[in-house]
């Protein structure tokens, strides 16, 4: 497991887990798991980054590494 800033960023945008999941076309359970620090596929990361309104170059701001 690794840390990420997804929850903080999502909350700063006043977005619910369900809303982010819908925009990213993933399940709310997936969002919850990622926020708890579980790993996800690069494709899932890409969907979430774009759904938050960030560019792909901002990956490290959200997911670390």
mmCIF file as gemmi writes it, N, C-alpha and C atoms, coordinates in Angstrom:
data_model
loop_
_atom_site.group_PDB
_atom_site.id
_atom_site.type_symbol
_atom_site.label_atom_id
_atom_site.label_alt_id
_atom_site.label_comp_id
_atom_site.label_asym_id
_atom_site.label_entity_id
_atom_site.label_seq_id
_atom_site.pdbx_PDB_ins_code
_atom_site.Cartn_x
_atom_site.Cartn_y
_atom_site.Cartn_z
_atom_site.occupancy
_atom_site.B_iso_or_equiv
_atom_site.pdbx_formal_charge
_atom_site.auth_seq_id
_atom_site.auth_asym_id
_atom_site.pdbx_PDB_model_num
ATOM 1 N N . UNK Axp A 1 ? 0.843 -1.192 0 1 0 ? 1 A 1
ATOM 2 C CA . UNK Axp A 1 ? 0 0 0 1 0 ? 1 A 1
ATOM 3 C C . UNK Axp A 1 ? 0.883 1.249 0 1 0 ? 1 A 1
ATOM 4 N N . UNK Axp A 2 ? 0.388 2.269 -0.64 1 0 ? 2 A 1
ATOM 5 C CA . UNK Axp A 2 ? 1.134 3.517 -0.675 1 0 ? 2 A 1
ATOM 6 C C . UNK Axp A 2 ? 0.189 4.675 -0.394 1 0 ? 2 A 1
ATOM 7 N N . UNK Axp A 3 ? 0.74 5.785 0.02 1 0 ? 3 A 1
ATOM 8 C CA . UNK Axp A 3 ? -0.083 6.944 0.308 1 0 ? 3 A 1
ATOM 9 C C . UNK Axp A 3 ? -0.406 7.725 -0.945 1 0 ? 3 A 1
ATOM 10 N N . UNK Axp A 4 ? -1.512 8.412 -0.907 1 0 ? 4 A 1
ATOM 11 C CA . UNK Axp A 4 ? -1.876 9.294 -2.007 1 0 ? 4 A 1
ATOM 12 C C . UNK Axp A 4 ? -2.682 10.456 -1.449 1 0 ? 4 A 1
ATOM 13 N N . UNK Axp A 5 ? -2.909 11.457 -2.271 1 0 ? 5 A 1
ATOM 14 C CA . UNK Axp A 5 ? -3.632 12.66 -1.852 1 0 ? 5 A 1
ATOM 15 C C . UNK Axp A 5 ? -5.037 12.706 -2.417 1 0 ? 5 A 1
ATOM 16 N N . UNK Axp A 6 ? -5.53 11.591 -2.895 1 0 ? 6 A 1
ATOM 17 C CA . UNK Axp A 6 ? -6.821 11.597 -3.583 1 0 ? 6 A 1
ATOM 18 C C . UNK Axp A 6 ? -7.943 12.141 -2.707 1 0 ? 6 A 1
ATOM 19 N N . UNK Axp A 7 ? -8.051 11.668 -1.488 1 0 ? 7 A 1
ATOM 20 C CA . UNK Axp A 7 ? -9.15 12.1 -0.619 1 0 ? 7 A 1
ATOM 21 C C . UNK Axp A 7 ? -9.084 13.606 -0.363 1 0 ? 7 A 1
ATOM 22 N N . UNK Axp A 8 ? -7.897 14.119 -0.044 1 0 ? 8 A 1
ATOM 23 C CA . UNK Axp A 8 ? -7.758 15.542 0.224 1 0 ? 8 A 1
ATOM 24 C C . UNK Axp A 8 ? -8.105 16.382 -0.996 1 0 ? 8 A 1
ATOM 25 N N . UNK Axp A 9 ? -7.648 15.956 -2.161 1 0 ? 9 A 1
ATOM 26 C CA . UNK Axp A 9 ? -7.927 16.703 -3.382 1 0 ? 9 A 1
ATOM 27 C C . UNK Axp A 9 ? -9.41 16.641 -3.717 1 0 ? 9 A 1
ATOM 28 N N . UNK Axp A 10 ? -9.992 15.45 -3.613 1 0 ? 10 A 1
ATOM 29 C CA . UNK Axp A 10 ? -11.429 15.289 -3.899 1 0 ? 10 A 1
ATOM 30 C C . UNK Axp A 10 ? -12.256 16.168 -2.975 1 0 ? 10 A 1
ATOM 31 N N . UNK Axp A 11 ? -11.935 16.155 -1.68 1 0 ? 11 A 1
ATOM 32 C CA . UNK Axp A 11 ? -12.689 16.964 -0.725 1 0 ? 11 A 1
ATOM 33 C C . UNK Axp A 11 ? -12.481 18.456 -0.951 1 0 ? 11 A 1
ATOM 34 N N . UNK Axp A 12 ? -11.294 18.861 -1.367 1 0 ? 12 A 1
ATOM 35 C CA . UNK Axp A 12 ? -11.043 20.28 -1.625 1 0 ? 12 A 1
ATOM 36 C C . UNK Axp A 12 ? -11.86 20.777 -2.823 1 0 ? 12 A 1
ATOM 37 N N . UNK Axp A 13 ? -12.222 19.84 -3.702 1 0 ? 13 A 1
ATOM 38 C CA . UNK Axp A 13 ? -13.062 20.182 -4.858 1 0 ? 13 A 1
ATOM 39 C C . UNK Axp A 13 ? -14.548 20.017 -4.545 1 0 ? 13 A 1
ATOM 40 N N . UNK Axp A 14 ? -14.86 19.715 -3.266 1 0 ? 14 A 1
ATOM 41 C CA . UNK Axp A 14 ? -16.24 19.504 -2.807 1 0 ? 14 A 1
ATOM 42 C C . UNK Axp A 14 ? -16.952 18.443 -3.64 1 0 ? 14 A 1
ATOM 43 N N . UNK Axp A 15 ? -16.236 17.351 -3.885 1 0 ? 15 A 1
ATOM 44 C CA . UNK Axp A 15 ? -16.761 16.277 -4.716 1 0 ? 15 A 1
ATOM 45 C C . UNK Axp A 15 ? -16.931 15.024 -3.852 1 0 ? 15 A 1
ATOM 46 N N . UNK Axp A 16 ? -18.06 14.364 -3.999 1 0 ? 16 A 1
ATOM 47 C CA . UNK Axp A 16 ? -18.283 13.127 -3.253 1 0 ? 16 A 1
ATOM 48 C C . UNK Axp A 16 ? -17.582 11.964 -3.954 1 0 ? 16 A 1
ATOM 49 N N . UNK Axp A 17 ? -17.412 10.866 -3.201 1 0 ? 17 A 1
ATOM 50 C CA . UNK Axp A 17 ? -16.823 9.669 -3.803 1 0 ? 17 A 1
ATOM 51 C C . UNK Axp A 17 ? -17.672 9.197 -4.974 1 0 ? 17 A 1
ATOM 52 N N . UNK Axp A 18 ? -18.979 9.239 -4.791 1 0 ? 18 A 1
ATOM 53 C CA . UNK Axp A 18 ? -19.898 8.779 -5.831 1 0 ? 18 A 1
ATOM 54 C C . UNK Axp A 18 ? -19.792 9.636 -7.078 1 0 ? 18 A 1
ATOM 55 N N . UNK Axp A 19 ? -19.707 10.942 -6.89 1 0 ? 19 A 1
ATOM 56 C CA . UNK Axp A 19 ? -19.591 11.852 -8.039 1 0 ? 19 A 1
ATOM 57 C C . UNK Axp A 19 ? -18.289 11.61 -8.8 1 0 ? 19 A 1
ATOM 58 N N . UNK Axp A 20 ? -17.19 11.466 -8.06 1 0 ? 20 A 1
ATOM 59 C CA . UNK Axp A 20 ? -15.91 11.191 -8.713 1 0 ? 20 A 1
ATOM 60 C C . UNK Axp A 20 ? -15.956 9.854 -9.441 1 0 ? 20 A 1
ATOM 61 N N . UNK Axp A 21 ? -16.531 8.85 -8.798 1 0 ? 21 A 1
ATOM 62 C CA . UNK Axp A 21 ? -16.627 7.528 -9.419 1 0 ? 21 A 1
ATOM 63 C C . UNK Axp A 21 ? -17.414 7.601 -10.727 1 0 ? 21 A 1
ATOM 64 N N . UNK Axp A 22 ? -18.518 8.343 -10.71 1 0 ? 22 A 1
ATOM 65 C CA . UNK Axp A 22 ? -19.334 8.472 -11.914 1 0 ? 22 A 1
ATOM 66 C C . UNK Axp A 22 ? -18.567 9.174 -13.029 1 0 ? 22 A 1
ATOM 67 N N . UNK Axp A 23 ? -17.875 10.261 -12.693 1 0 ? 23 A 1
ATOM 68 C CA . UNK Axp A 23 ? -17.113 11.001 -13.701 1 0 ? 23 A 1
ATOM 69 C C . UNK Axp A 23 ? -15.948 10.184 -14.251 1 0 ? 23 A 1
ATOM 70 N N . UNK Axp A 24 ? -15.35 9.348 -13.394 1 0 ? 24 A 1
ATOM 71 C CA . UNK Axp A 24 ? -14.194 8.552 -13.81 1 0 ? 24 A 1
ATOM 72 C C . UNK Axp A 24 ? -14.603 7.204 -14.39 1 0 ? 24 A 1
ATOM 73 N N . UNK Axp A 25 ? -15.886 6.89 -14.332 1 0 ? 25 A 1
ATOM 74 C CA . UNK Axp A 25 ? -16.401 5.613 -14.836 1 0 ? 25 A 1
ATOM 75 C C . UNK Axp A 25 ? -15.762 4.42 -14.118 1 0 ? 25 A 1
ATOM 76 N N . UNK Axp A 26 ? -15.684 4.554 -12.788 1 0 ? 26 A 1
ATOM 77 C CA . UNK Axp A 26 ? -15.232 3.457 -11.925 1 0 ? 26 A 1
ATOM 78 C C . UNK Axp A 26 ? -16.249 3.338 -10.79 1 0 ? 26 A 1
ATOM 79 N N . UNK Axp A 27 ? -16.131 2.308 -9.978 1 0 ? 27 A 1
ATOM 80 C CA . UNK Axp A 27 ? -17.093 2.133 -8.889 1 0 ? 27 A 1
ATOM 81 C C . UNK Axp A 27 ? -16.695 2.98 -7.678 1 0 ? 27 A 1
ATOM 82 N N . UNK Axp A 28 ? -17.687 3.375 -6.864 1 0 ? 28 A 1
ATOM 83 C CA . UNK Axp A 28 ? -17.367 4.096 -5.624 1 0 ? 28 A 1
ATOM 84 C C . UNK Axp A 28 ? -16.489 3.269 -4.696 1 0 ? 28 A 1
ATOM 85 N N . UNK Axp A 29 ? -16.623 1.955 -4.739 1 0 ? 29 A 1
ATOM 86 C CA . UNK Axp A 29 ? -15.777 1.084 -3.921 1 0 ? 29 A 1
ATOM 87 C C . UNK Axp A 29 ? -14.317 1.221 -4.346 1 0 ? 29 A 1
ATOM 88 N N . UNK Axp A 30 ? -14.089 1.362 -5.64 1 0 ? 30 A 1
ATOM 89 C CA . UNK Axp A 30 ? -12.725 1.552 -6.142 1 0 ? 30 A 1
ATOM 90 C C . UNK Axp A 30 ? -12.137 2.843 -5.591 1 0 ? 30 A 1
ATOM 91 N N . UNK Axp A 31 ? -12.918 3.912 -5.592 1 0 ? 31 A 1
ATOM 92 C CA . UNK Axp A 31 ? -12.448 5.196 -5.056 1 0 ? 31 A 1
ATOM 93 C C . UNK Axp A 31 ? -12.108 5.037 -3.579 1 0 ? 31 A 1
ATOM 94 N N . UNK Axp A 32 ? -12.977 4.383 -2.826 1 0 ? 32 A 1
ATOM 95 C CA . UNK Axp A 32 ? -12.74 4.189 -1.39 1 0 ? 32 A 1
ATOM 96 C C . UNK Axp A 32 ? -11.463 3.391 -1.152 1 0 ? 32 A 1
ATOM 97 N N . UNK Axp A 33 ? -11.254 2.36 -1.918 1 0 ? 33 A 1
ATOM 98 C CA . UNK Axp A 33 ? -10.047 1.531 -1.756 1 0 ? 33 A 1
ATOM 99 C C . UNK Axp A 33 ? -8.782 2.33 -2.058 1 0 ? 33 A 1
ATOM 100 N N . UNK Axp A 34 ? -8.821 3.115 -3.111 1 0 ? 34 A 1
ATOM 101 C CA . UNK Axp A 34 ? -7.65 3.919 -3.477 1 0 ? 34 A 1
ATOM 102 C C . UNK Axp A 34 ? -7.366 4.951 -2.385 1 0 ? 34 A 1
ATOM 103 N N . UNK Axp A 35 ? -8.433 5.571 -1.843 1 0 ? 35 A 1
ATOM 104 C CA . UNK Axp A 35 ? -8.248 6.56 -0.787 1 0 ? 35 A 1
ATOM 105 C C . UNK Axp A 35 ? -7.659 5.932 0.476 1 0 ? 35 A 1
ATOM 106 N N . UNK Axp A 36 ? -7.888 4.654 0.682 1 0 ? 36 A 1
ATOM 107 C CA . UNK Axp A 36 ? -7.309 3.946 1.833 1 0 ? 36 A 1
ATOM 108 C C . UNK Axp A 36 ? -5.863 3.533 1.58 1 0 ? 36 A 1
ATOM 109 N N . UNK Axp A 37 ? -5.353 3.79 0.375 1 0 ? 37 A 1
ATOM 110 C CA . UNK Axp A 37 ? -3.959 3.528 0.07 1 0 ? 37 A 1
ATOM 111 C C . UNK Axp A 37 ? -3.692 2.288 -0.75 1 0 ? 37 A 1
ATOM 112 N N . UNK Axp A 38 ? -4.752 1.62 -1.193 1 0 ? 38 A 1
ATOM 113 C CA . UNK Axp A 38 ? -4.543 0.429 -2.012 1 0 ? 38 A 1
ATOM 114 C C . UNK Axp A 38 ? -4.125 0.837 -3.424 1 0 ? 38 A 1
ATOM 115 N N . UNK Axp A 39 ? -3.392 -0.034 -4.067 1 0 ? 39 A 1
ATOM 116 C CA . UNK Axp A 39 ? -2.908 0.24 -5.424 1 0 ? 39 A 1
ATOM 117 C C . UNK Axp A 39 ? -4.036 0.087 -6.442 1 0 ? 39 A 1
ATOM 118 N N . UNK Axp A 40 ? -3.857 0.743 -7.582 1 0 ? 40 A 1
ATOM 119 C CA . UNK Axp A 40 ? -4.807 0.58 -8.682 1 0 ? 40 A 1
ATOM 120 C C . UNK Axp A 40 ? -4.031 0.608 -9.995 1 0 ? 40 A 1
ATOM 121 N N . UNK Axp A 41 ? -4.718 0.208 -11.046 1 0 ? 41 A 1
ATOM 122 C CA . UNK Axp A 41 ? -4.087 0.185 -12.368 1 0 ? 41 A 1
ATOM 123 C C . UNK Axp A 41 ? -3.831 1.601 -12.875 1 0 ? 41 A 1
ATOM 124 N N . UNK Axp A 42 ? -2.866 1.705 -13.789 1 0 ? 42 A 1
ATOM 125 C CA . UNK Axp A 42 ? -2.561 3.012 -14.378 1 0 ? 42 A 1
ATOM 126 C C . UNK Axp A 42 ? -3.765 3.574 -15.125 1 0 ? 42 A 1
ATOM 127 N N . UNK Axp A 43 ? -4.53 2.718 -15.762 1 0 ? 43 A 1
ATOM 128 C CA . UNK Axp A 43 ? -5.721 3.178 -16.487 1 0 ? 43 A 1
ATOM 129 C C . UNK Axp A 43 ? -6.728 3.807 -15.518 1 0 ? 43 A 1
ATOM 130 N N . UNK Axp A 44 ? -6.882 3.219 -14.352 1 0 ? 44 A 1
ATOM 131 C CA . UNK Axp A 44 ? -7.787 3.768 -13.336 1 0 ? 44 A 1
ATOM 132 C C . UNK Axp A 44 ? -7.256 5.111 -12.848 1 0 ? 44 A 1
ATOM 133 N N . UNK Axp A 45 ? -5.957 5.189 -12.623 1 0 ? 45 A 1
ATOM 134 C CA . UNK Axp A 45 ? -5.364 6.47 -12.222 1 0 ? 45 A 1
ATOM 135 C C . UNK Axp A 45 ? -5.63 7.534 -13.278 1 0 ? 45 A 1
ATOM 136 N N . UNK Axp A 46 ? -5.455 7.177 -14.539 1 0 ? 46 A 1
ATOM 137 C CA . UNK Axp A 46 ? -5.683 8.127 -15.633 1 0 ? 46 A 1
ATOM 138 C C . UNK Axp A 46 ? -7.116 8.644 -15.614 1 0 ? 46 A 1
ATOM 139 N N . UNK Axp A 47 ? -8.082 7.742 -15.45 1 0 ? 47 A 1
ATOM 140 C CA . UNK Axp A 47 ? -9.492 8.138 -15.419 1 0 ? 47 A 1
ATOM 141 C C . UNK Axp A 47 ? -9.773 9.098 -14.266 1 0 ? 47 A 1
ATOM 142 N N . UNK Axp A 48 ? -9.197 8.804 -13.1 1 0 ? 48 A 1
ATOM 143 C CA . UNK Axp A 48 ? -9.434 9.641 -11.92 1 0 ? 48 A 1
ATOM 144 C C . UNK Axp A 48 ? -8.794 11.012 -12.093 1 0 ? 48 A 1
ATOM 145 N N . UNK Axp A 49 ? -7.575 11.046 -12.59 1 0 ? 49 A 1
ATOM 146 C CA . UNK Axp A 49 ? -6.883 12.325 -12.806 1 0 ? 49 A 1
ATOM 147 C C . UNK Axp A 49 ? -7.71 13.219 -13.728 1 0 ? 49 A 1
ATOM 148 N N . UNK Axp A 50 ? -8.17 12.667 -14.827 1 0 ? 50 A 1
ATOM 149 C CA . UNK Axp A 50 ? -8.958 13.458 -15.782 1 0 ? 50 A 1
ATOM 150 C C . UNK Axp A 50 ? -10.305 13.853 -15.195 1 0 ? 50 A 1
ATOM 151 N N . UNK Axp A 51 ? -10.932 12.975 -14.411 1 0 ? 51 A 1
ATOM 152 C CA . UNK Axp A 51 ? -12.227 13.287 -13.8 1 0 ? 51 A 1
ATOM 153 C C . UNK Axp A 51 ? -12.103 14.414 -12.777 1 0 ? 51 A 1
ATOM 154 N N . UNK Axp A 52 ? -10.947 14.533 -12.148 1 0 ? 52 A 1
ATOM 155 C CA . UNK Axp A 52 ? -10.717 15.617 -11.184 1 0 ? 52 A 1
ATOM 156 C C . UNK Axp A 52 ? -10.411 16.945 -11.873 1 0 ? 52 A 1
ATOM 157 N N . UNK Axp A 53 ? -10.193 16.902 -13.187 1 0 ? 53 A 1
ATOM 158 C CA . UNK Axp A 53 ? -9.903 18.119 -13.926 1 0 ? 53 A 1
ATOM 159 C C . UNK Axp A 53 ? -8.416 18.44 -14.01 1 0 ? 53 A 1
ATOM 160 N N . UNK Axp A 54 ? -7.578 17.481 -13.667 1 0 ? 54 A 1
ATOM 161 C CA . UNK Axp A 54 ? -6.133 17.662 -13.744 1 0 ? 54 A 1
ATOM 162 C C . UNK Axp A 54 ? -5.627 17.113 -15.063 1 0 ? 54 A 1
ATOM 163 N N . UNK Axp A 55 ? -4.391 17.459 -15.378 1 0 ? 55 A 1
ATOM 164 C CA . UNK Axp A 55 ? -3.719 16.888 -16.537 1 0 ? 55 A 1
ATOM 165 C C . UNK Axp A 55 ? -2.946 15.655 -16.11 1 0 ? 55 A 1
ATOM 166 N N . UNK Axp A 56 ? -2.617 14.822 -17.066 1 0 ? 56 A 1
ATOM 167 C CA . UNK Axp A 56 ? -1.878 13.601 -16.753 1 0 ? 56 A 1
ATOM 168 C C . UNK Axp A 56 ? -0.51 13.896 -16.138 1 0 ? 56 A 1
ATOM 169 N N . UNK Axp A 57 ? 0.028 15.059 -16.408 1 0 ? 57 A 1
ATOM 170 C CA . UNK Axp A 57 ? 1.324 15.44 -15.826 1 0 ? 57 A 1
ATOM 171 C C . UNK Axp A 57 ? 1.223 15.698 -14.32 1 0 ? 57 A 1
ATOM 172 N N . UNK Axp A 58 ? -0.005 15.798 -13.798 1 0 ? 58 A 1
ATOM 173 C CA . UNK Axp A 58 ? -0.231 16.029 -12.371 1 0 ? 58 A 1
ATOM 174 C C . UNK Axp A 58 ? -0.363 14.737 -11.577 1 0 ? 58 A 1
ATOM 175 N N . UNK Axp A 59 ? -0.053 13.604 -12.193 1 0 ? 59 A 1
ATOM 176 C CA . UNK Axp A 59 ? -0.204 12.292 -11.548 1 0 ? 59 A 1
ATOM 177 C C . UNK Axp A 59 ? 0.477 12.248 -10.188 1 0 ? 59 A 1
ATOM 178 N N . UNK Axp A 60 ? 1.708 12.773 -10.103 1 0 ? 60 A 1
ATOM 179 C CA . UNK Axp A 60 ? 2.449 12.697 -8.855 1 0 ? 60 A 1
ATOM 180 C C . UNK Axp A 60 ? 1.826 13.519 -7.733 1 0 ? 60 A 1
ATOM 181 N N . UNK Axp A 61 ? 1.09 14.564 -8.064 1 0 ? 61 A 1
ATOM 182 C CA . UNK Axp A 61 ? 0.407 15.373 -7.046 1 0 ? 61 A 1
ATOM 183 C C . UNK Axp A 61 ? -0.688 14.571 -6.358 1 0 ? 61 A 1
ATOM 184 N N . UNK Axp A 62 ? -1.291 13.656 -7.103 1 0 ? 62 A 1
ATOM 185 C CA . UNK Axp A 62 ? -2.422 12.892 -6.579 1 0 ? 62 A 1
ATOM 186 C C . UNK Axp A 62 ? -1.979 11.545 -6.047 1 0 ? 62 A 1
ATOM 187 N N . UNK Axp A 63 ? -1.179 10.835 -6.814 1 0 ? 63 A 1
ATOM 188 C CA . UNK Axp A 63 ? -0.841 9.457 -6.469 1 0 ? 63 A 1
ATOM 189 C C . UNK Axp A 63 ? 0.576 9.258 -5.942 1 0 ? 63 A 1
ATOM 190 N N . UNK Axp A 64 ? 1.35 10.314 -5.825 1 0 ? 64 A 1
ATOM 191 C CA . UNK Axp A 64 ? 2.705 10.164 -5.319 1 0 ? 64 A 1
ATOM 192 C C . UNK Axp A 64 ? 3.627 9.545 -6.342 1 0 ? 64 A 1
ATOM 193 N N . UNK Axp A 65 ? 4.73 8.98 -5.831 1 0 ? 65 A 1
ATOM 194 C CA . UNK Axp A 65 ? 5.761 8.369 -6.703 1 0 ? 65 A 1
ATOM 195 C C . UNK Axp A 65 ? 6.43 9.464 -7.497 1 0 ? 65 A 1
